[in-house]
Amino acid sequence: MEIKVRDVDTGAVNVLNDEARKQNVSRNELLKRHIEDLAQFNGIKRAEKELDSTISRVGDALEMTYNRIDQLEKQSMKMYLLLATVLDVDPEEVDDYLEKVFKINI
């Protein structure tokens, strides 16, 4: 595909010509590389933004999950203590029993 650029400053054209000579390519090839690099860079930046957005959503979901698990743990402890109270069992004895029978470290 062809692209034409008009009214480019003479100084800028001279810089492009010098750079093209240094790289041993035509001015057209130099400009083509710059344009393609720019397009690729913008694509990478867009992908990075999408990745940041996804990571942010995952972080939010993990935080929500952590909070729910924390609440469940608190509720479970309350139920455990209530059950021990109702059954008139010492919670420490239950802990020892669970440790011995099920090898659960509480």
C-alpha positions as CSV (number, residue, x, y, z in Angstrom):
1,M,0.0,0.0,0.0
2,E,1.3,3.5,-0.8
3,I,1.3,6.4,1.6
4,K,2.2,9.9,0.5
5,V,3.3,12.6,2.9
6,R,3.4,16.3,1.8
7,D,4.8,19.4,3.2
8,V,7.5,17.7,5.3
9,D,10.1,20.2,6.7
10,T,13.4,20.2,4.8
11,G,15.4,19.7,7.9
12,A,13.4,16.6,8.8
13,V,13.9,15.2,5.3
14,N,17.7,15.8,5.7
15,V,17.8,14.0,9.0
16,L,15.9,11.1,7.4
17,N,18.3,11.0,4.5
18,D,21.3,11.0,6.8
19,E,19.8,8.2,8.9
20,A,18.9,6.2,5.8
21,R,22.5,6.5,4.6
22,K,23.9,5.4,8.0
23,Q,21.7,2.3,7.9
24,N,22.5,1.7,4.2
25,V,18.8,1.7,3.2
26,S,16.6,4.0,1.2
27,R,14.6,6.7,2.8
28,N,11.4,4.9,1.8
29,E,12.7,1.7,3.6
30,L,13.6,3.7,6.7
31,L,10.2,5.4,6.9
32,K,8.5,2.0,6.2
33,R,10.4,0.5,9.2
34,H,9.5,3.4,11.4
35,I,5.8,3.3,10.5
36,E,5.7,-0.5,11.0
37,D,7.6,-0.2,14.3
38,L,5.1,2.5,15.5
39,A,2.1,0.3,14.6
40,Q,3.6,-2.7,16.4
41,F,4.5,-0.5,19.4
42,N,0.9,0.8,19.5
43,G,-0.4,-2.7,19.3
44,I,1.8,-3.8,22.2
45,K,0.6,-0.8,24.2
46,R,-3.0,-1.7,23.5
47,A,-2.3,-5.3,24.5
48,E,-0.6,-4.2,27.7
49,K,-3.6,-2.0,28.6
50,E,-5.9,-5.0,28.1
51,L,-3.6,-7.2,30.2
52,D,-3.6,-4.5,33.0
53,S,-7.4,-4.4,32.9
54,T,-7.6,-8.2,33.1
55,I,-5.1,-8.4,35.9
56,S,-7.0,-5.7,37.8
57,R,-10.3,-7.7,37.4
58,V,-8.5,-10.9,38.6
59,G,-7.1,-9.0,41.6
60,D,-10.6,-7.7,42.4
61,A,-12.0,-11.2,42.2
62,L,-9.2,-12.6,44.4
63,E,-9.9,-9.9,47.0
64,M,-13.6,-10.7,47.0
65,T,-12.9,-14.4,47.3
66,Y,-10.5,-13.8,50.2
67,N,-13.1,-11.7,52.0
68,R,-15.7,-14.3,51.5
69,I,-13.4,-17.1,52.8
70,D,-12.4,-14.9,55.8
71,Q,-16.1,-14.5,56.6
72,L,-16.8,-18.2,56.2
73,E,-13.9,-19.0,58.5
74,K,-15.2,-16.6,61.2
75,Q,-18.7,-18.1,60.9
76,S,-17.3,-21.6,61.0
77,M,-15.4,-20.8,64.2
78,K,-18.6,-19.4,65.8
79,M,-20.5,-22.5,64.8
80,Y,-17.7,-24.7,66.2
81,L,-17.7,-22.8,69.5
82,L,-21.5,-22.9,69.7
83,L,-21.6,-26.6,69.0
84,A,-19.0,-27.2,71.7
85,T,-21.0,-25.1,74.2
86,V,-24.3,-26.9,73.4
87,L,-22.7,-30.3,73.6
88,D,-20.8,-29.2,76.8
89,V,-17.5,-30.3,75.3
90,D,-14.2,-28.5,75.9
91,P,-13.0,-27.1,72.5
92,E,-9.4,-28.0,73.4
93,E,-10.4,-31.6,73.9
94,V,-12.1,-31.6,70.5
95,D,-8.9,-30.1,69.0
96,D,-6.8,-32.8,70.5
97,Y,-9.3,-35.5,69.3
98,L,-9.3,-34.2,65.7
99,E,-5.5,-34.0,65.7
100,K,-5.2,-37.6,66.8
101,V,-7.9,-39.1,64.7
102,F,-7.8,-37.0,61.5
103,K,-4.3,-35.6,61.7
104,I,-5.8,-32.1,61.5
105,N,-3.6,-29.4,62.9
106,I,-5.9,-26.7,64.4
